[in-house]
């Protein structure tokens, strides 16, 4: 009886293997039919959206991160990996943001898939606010993984929150598309220019709306993700976490400090980050009677936002509106 | 010293600190009481195991667009009974049973997350509550829970006591072992479901193990162990929150480390005594 059981198990696994092989063949047949569009996979929402805006109907862009999943804690599935290996272009956003992307890149066939570091040429801010050179794409894995991670220590990887950096990302993505599809080069570069003009005008909106406003202190009950935005527009961010690790917990003293600062500045709004439950913001709001507003870090979007077709510019527009609300009328409540 | 005290007085004026202290102590009492029984039954890891299972129940709740807590409580009760059944019926040790349920929970959670094609909120933010962010309703829930756990322990003290030491002997003495076990499992799973939401998984699993083992090191009787366990837990929460405030440390981690310190002290006391 026992032997029969093992035999059955063996036969069953064999037939499963055959099925799996058949299934794979079918999949490849269909993918041949859809060859016209350039397949792009982007790890994070900003590069996903930029690729959509530049490639329009010539590309088929997939966001690797499932909606609602937090970027730092993501792990790709085997299917994700195989999709990346079948893609024409893979856009990633740097090792500090996505430690897992480095492992993926190491396994990619570079002849088939163009690997784009969206952050190429961007000066990374350190957590304290100084600029340093962005890391180049690891061509060969000479340094080894560990050293790579070390290089990112103390760097703020959320560079897309600065419109100049966003423009550089657009250029990086556009040139990759042009490389893959030289016939469409003019199309991509023109779209990229159009889009960069939109980014510029949004930047102008930020400058003109935020410049006049005082106080400039933002109570942000989220993680360290808005450093670039704060630096660009001279905002002072106060948040309850020590350091930038997404795993860090708020400390009681810092929450108390946030509450104190709100009382001192008479600020009526506390900001929370996207996707995570705004627990800390709620606590602060309850104590101070403040209202809660969203400042979206744009790493990833929720399922609903994907369905609504939310774009990077939509997010930045809402952020600006919320900043305007939170900072109040110009000249009031000077710090 | 004077400055320290004035800083602590200042800390006490914040609602979130008050709530952390009250909710923390209530949860600590629940966990430390149950912990003594669970540790003696070789089910110390149940806190860890059920919090892994909660990964699946929270994913399921988000999939159905329901409150994670309301979905988690009954499902975790089922999971805890499954652990008990595996333990008894399939003749597995408690650690193996807990490990199987934990693994299944994580796997189901990952599966549900990918079937759903994403969520509107990050799954983990539901799982990892913070003791510094306790809401008003959650505080009431903690009070209710604490009252329930204390009543269960008080009403079934003899039964729980006898099954913790010798199940067969308890059975001979006419105790309905199965029912008492299921009662213990249910109480534990509700405590964990609420505790995860209130103080997070790390703290909840530590609060089940640490105070109990610390108390069992030096207690001469079962009753003393229960009382000492609760005292250790409450002390660790209060001193942990205060220390975290003074030193600007994260609160949950400080409480866990305080527990580790208390265990070392009780271990040394026992060595000196013997």
Boltz contact constraints between the chains, C-beta under 6 A:
constraints:
  - contact:
      token1: [A, 66]
      token2: [B, 118]
      max_distance: 6.0
  - contact:
      token1: [A, 67]
      token2: [B, 118]
      max_distance: 6.0
  - contact:
      token1: [A, 68]
      token2: [B, 118]
      max_distance: 6.0
  - contact:
      token1: [A, 68]
      token2: [B, 119]
      max_distance: 6.0
  - contact:
      token1: [A, 68]
      token2: [B, 120]
      max_distance: 6.0
  - contact:
      token1: [A, 70]
      token2: [B, 122]
      max_distance: 6.0
  - contact:
      token1: [A, 249]
      token2: [B, 250]
      max_distance: 6.0
  - contact:
      token1: [A, 249]
      token2: [B, 252]
      max_distance: 6.0
  - contact:
      token1: [A, 250]
      token2: [B, 132]
      max_distance: 6.0
  - contact:
      token1: [A, 251]
      token2: [B, 248]
      max_distance: 6.0
  - contact:
      token1: [A, 251]
      token2: [B, 249]
      max_distance: 6.0
  - contact:
      token1: [A, 251]
      token2: [B, 250]
      max_distance: 6.0
  - contact:
      token1: [A, 252]
      token2: [B, 132]
      max_distance: 6.0
  - contact:
      token1: [A, 252]
      token2: [B, 244]
      max_distance: 6.0
  - contact:
      token1: [A, 252]
      token2: [B, 245]
      max_distance: 6.0
  - contact:
      token1: [A, 252]
      token2: [B, 251]
      max_distance: 6.0
  - contact:
      token1: [A, 253]
      token2: [B, 245]
      max_distance: 6.0
  - contact:
      token1: [A, 253]
      token2: [B, 248]
      max_distance: 6.0
  - contact:
      token1: [A, 255]
      token2: [B, 132]
      max_distance: 6.0
  - contact:
      token1: [A, 256]
      token2: [B, 14]
      max_distance: 6.0
  - contact:
      token1: [A, 275]
      token2: [B, 122]
      max_distance: 6.0
  - contact:
      token1: [A, 276]
      token2: [B, 122]
      max_distance: 6.0
  - contact:
      token1: [A, 276]
      token2: [B, 125]
      max_distance: 6.0
  - contact:
      token1: [A, 277]
      token2: [B, 125]
      max_distance: 6.0
  - contact:
      token1: [A, 279]
      token2: [B, 133]
      max_distance: 6.0
  - contact:
      token1: [A, 280]
      token2: [B, 133]
      max_distance: 6.0
  - contact:
      token1: [A, 283]
      token2: [B, 16]
      max_distance: 6.0
  - contact:
      token1: [A, 283]
      token2: [B, 133]
      max_distance: 6.0
  - contact:
      token1: [A, 287]
      token2: [B, 15]
      max_distance: 6.0
  - contact:
      token1: [A, 302]
      token2: [B, 120]
      max_distance: 6.0
  - contact:
      token1: [A, 303]
      token2: [B, 118]
      max_distance: 6.0
  - contact:
      token1: [A, 303]
      token2: [B, 119]
      max_distance: 6.0
  - contact:
      token1: [A, 303]
      token2: [B, 120]
      max_distance: 6.0
  - contact:
      token1: [A, 304]
      token2: [B, 120]
      max_distance: 6.0
